Amino acid sequence: MSALYQNVVRSEIAFERGEGVRLFSTDGDEYFDFAGGIAVNVVGHADPHVVAKIKEQAEKLWHVGAIFTIPEAETLAQRLVDVSFADMVFFTNSGAEALEAAIKTTRRFFYDKGEPDRYEIITLEGAFHGRTLGTIAAGGNPSYLEGFGPKAEGFVQVERGNIEALKAAINPKSAAVLLEPIQGESGINVLDLEYLRQVRALCDEHGMLLVLDEVQCGYGRTGKMFAYEWAGIVPDVMALAKGIGGGFPLGACLATKEIGSVMVPGTHGSTYGGNPLACTVGNAVLDRVLEDGFLENVTEVGNHLTWQMQQLAQKYPDLIVEIRSKGLMAGFRVTPPAGEVVAALRDAKIITIGAGDNVVRLLPPLNVTKDEIDEAVRRMDAGFKSLAG
């Protein structure tokens, strides 16, 4: 028996190397990776530029602690500020930590304003913000809360996309609205752009902050650097992770200067967050994402993927009931259990991942090509054919 915690159902497949969109197992089989480590591997496996930068930095310095100036972190923070709404950045090791930092920043902002009773954060049903005690309370999913004691207070969930329900939830304790512009874990639920604009206006009207979780949908996944750009709005605070490190543990909390400045010495910290090796990787990934034509490729290839998915849906109407997609964040809602579909596709040598609402997610590298999309669809076709009998 494995010495690992048994909190994850693991396939027996083990991979020994990767190259771009391809993974190679210890048995010598080749798979197409359309899970991307859950939207993490934005430039694929073993990207030469990223690998070269890791090797270079690994021979110099890995870690010193945040009490020293770290040039690599200073550079990455400024670059993130330059491509976003933000003025300040705090680096973490994961998405959950980035969300914890965002929540603490929000609450501290109102505390410093002399409004300590404004700590409540309104979130949406179907949200996923992480697995810490704070972030499972923010998400509100009963199955994630069960068995871990009282739910941390200060979070209220309302129906996704219902602006009237959001209005009704606002009270004197309300500090912020926290949401994902596209909910990934609950099944690729793309929030309506007008709804996002209404939420922004509502926050402005009531002096609340808009906090975005772009851990999964950000960093080019939708064809823009950040998903909020599609709605023409800006948040006050935002959490990033997954794609920011391209596979290396890295996250970030971004904020405007007015809000981020409340996090003075002693209010928060991270031992590993923003160390030289992590930020070197972050800078290398950002080099690739900001290359000319990179984001345009996401839109073009994403449209091609959606079209191909629609062809599969027409071919297998008894298996595929809905296509959900934005850029290269896509999914099939299926009739068999999503786990069975994931297994059948894996047998056809393509890796996908399940989500809520019986959805199978497709999250390939953002530099995937149309030819690779076509090959992936041929493999998916074989997988669905095996299920059709």
Secondary structure, DSSP 8 states (H G I E B T S, - for coil): --SS-S-S---S--EEEEEBTEEEETTS-EEEESSHHHHT-TT-BS-HHHHHHHHHHHTT-----TTS--HHHHHHHHHHHHTSS-SEEEEESSHHHHHHHHHHHHHHHHHHTT-TT--EEEEETT----SSHHHHHHH--HHHHTTSSS--SSEEEE-TT-HHHHHHH--TTEEEEEE-SEESTTT-EE--HHHHHHHHHHHHHHT-EEEEE-TTTTTTTTSSSSGGGGGT---SEEEE-GGGGTTSS-EEEEE-HHHHTT--TTS---SSTT-HHHHHHHHHHHHHHTSTTHHHHHHHHHHHHHHHHHHHHHH-TTTEEEEEEETTEEEEEESS-HHHHHHHHHHTTEE-EEETTTEEEE---TT--HHHHHHHHHHHHHHHHHHH-
